[in-house]
């Protein structure tokens, strides 16, 4: 039985497109490269947040509080791309894991459902187990790390 789902809506093709996309492929980088990207994004968000931090704390009078506020701003900014990465990878995981695929032939008004053959479902679930779950685990740990860093920043701000 041939697959009636349009090529761009087939879960395997969605996975290939996602893992090759400029933004989403960051989640699959080697650990050191991944951490470097996160650090650079955090620094970028921190720099963008500096004017807000200056309006909250004066760097000339309260340097450490200013650094804490700027770091908190950078961390809040970093949460957004990590959530976007998590959302994209979760969507593809759900599509690959599902036995039934919802698709649209030509528009939003003509949605159909196709049931995957058992062999395709087994292959897709293996892909999920060995390729996608590690990425999702990494992104969840990253999110928890950012939340921990935020807690640390707020704690340091209260102490200072």
For each residue, the residues with C-beta under 8 A, 3 or more apart:
1: 117
2:
3: 10 114
4: 103 105 112 114
5: 9 10 101 103 114
6: 9 10 103 104 105
7: 10 13
8: 13 14 17
9: 5 6 13 14 101 103 104
10: 3 5 6 7 13 14 101
11: 14 15 92 95 96 98 101 124
12: 15 16 96 124 127
13: 7 8 9 10 16 17
14: 8 9 10 11 17 18 91 92 95
15: 11 12 18 19 92 96 127 131 132
16: 12 13 19 20
17: 8 13 14 20 21
18: 14 15 21 24 88 89 92
19: 15 16 24 25 28 131
20: 16 17 25
21: 17 18 24 25
22: 25
23: 26 81 84 85
24: 18 19 21 27 85 88 89
25: 19 20 21 22 28 29
26: 23 29 34 37 85
27: 24 34 85 89 135 138 139
28: 19 25 135
29: 25 26 33 34 37
30: 33 34
31: 34 35
32: 35 36
33: 29 30 36 37
34: 26 27 29 30 31 37 38 138
35: 31 32 38 39
36: 32 33 39 40
37: 26 29 33 34 40 41
38: 34 35 41 42 78 142
39: 35 36 42 43
40: 36 37 43 44
41: 37 38 44 45 77 78 81
42: 38 39 45 46 74 75 77 78
43: 39 40 46 47 74
44: 40 41 47 48 74 77
45: 41 42 48 49 73 74 75 76 77 78
46: 42 43 49 50 70 71 73 74 77
47: 43 44 50 74
48: 44 45 73 77
49: 45 46 52 53 70 73 74 76 77
50: 46 47 53 54 70
51: 54 55
52: 49 55 56 69 73
53: 49 50 56 57 59 66 69 70 73
54: 50 51 57 58 59 66
55: 51 52
56: 52 53 66 69
57: 53 54 61 62 65 66 68 69
58: 54 61 62 66
59: 53 54 62 63 66
60: 63
61: 57 58
62: 57 58 59 65 66 160
63: 59 60 66 67
64: 67 68 156 160
65: 57 62 68 69 157 160
66: 53 54 56 57 58 59 62 63 69 70
67: 63 64 70 71
68: 57 64 65 71 72 153 156 157 160
69: 52 53 56 57 65 66 72 73 157
70: 46 49 50 53 66 67 73 74
71: 46 67 68 74 75 149 153
72: 68 69 75 76 150 153 154 157
73: 45 46 48 49 52 53 69 70 76 77
74: 42 43 44 45 46 47 49 70 71 77 78
75: 42 45 71 72 78 79 146 149 150 153
76: 45 49 72 73 79 80 150
77: 41 42 44 45 46 48 49 73 74 80
78: 38 41 42 45 74 75 81 82 146
79: 75 76 82 83 143 146 147
80: 76 77 83 84
81: 23 41 78 84 85
82: 78 79 85 86 139 142 143 146
83: 79 80 86 87 143
84: 23 80 81 87 88
85: 23 24 26 27 81 82 88 89 139
86: 82 83 89 90 136 139 140 143
87: 83 84 90 91
88: 18 24 84 85 91 92
89: 18 24 27 85 86 92 93 132 135 136 139
90: 86 87 93 94 136
91: 14 87 88 94 95
92: 11 14 15 18 88 89 95 96 132
93: 89 90 96 97 128 132 133 136
94: 90 91 97 98
95: 11 14 91 92 98 101
96: 11 12 15 92 93 124 125 127 128 132
97: 93 94 124 125 128
98: 11 94 95 101 116
99: 115 116 121
100: 113 114 115 116
101: 5 9 10 11 95 98 113 114 115 116
102: 111 112 113
103: 4 5 6 9 111 112 113 114
104: 6 9 107 108 110 111 112
105: 4 6 110 112
106: 110
107: 104 110
108: 104 111
109:
110: 104 105 106 107
111: 102 103 104 108
112: 4 102 103 104 105
113: 100 101 102 103
114: 3 4 5 100 101 103
115: 99 100 101
116: 98 99 100 101 120 121 124
117: 1 120 121
118: 121 122
119: 122 123
120: 116 117 123 124
121: 99 116 117 118 124 125
122: 118 119 125 126
123: 119 120 126 127
124: 11 12 96 97 116 120 121 127 128
125: 96 97 121 122 128 129
126: 122 123 129 130
127: 12 15 96 123 124 130 131 132
128: 93 96 97 124 125 131 132 133
129: 125 126 132 133
130: 126 127 133 134
131: 15 19 127 128 134 135
132: 15 89 92 93 96 127 128 129 135 136
133: 93 128 129 130 136 137
134: 130 131 137 138
135: 27 28 89 131 132 138 139
136: 86 89 90 93 132 133 139 140
137: 133 134 140 141
138: 27 34 134 135 141 142
139: 27 82 85 86 89 135 136 142 143
140: 86 136 137 143 144
141: 137 138 144 145
142: 38 82 138 139 145 146
143: 79 82 83 86 139 140 146 147
144: 140 141 147 148
145: 141 142 148 149
146: 75 78 79 82 142 143 149 150
147: 79 143 144 150 151
148: 144 145 151 152
149: 71 75 145 146 152 153
150: 72 75 76 146 147 153 154
151: 147 148 154 155
152: 148 149 155 156
153: 68 71 72 75 149 150 156 157
154: 72 150 151 157 158
155: 151 152 158 159
156: 64 68 152 153 159 160
157: 65 68 69 72 153 154 160
158: 154 155
159: 155 156
160: 62 64 65 68 156 157
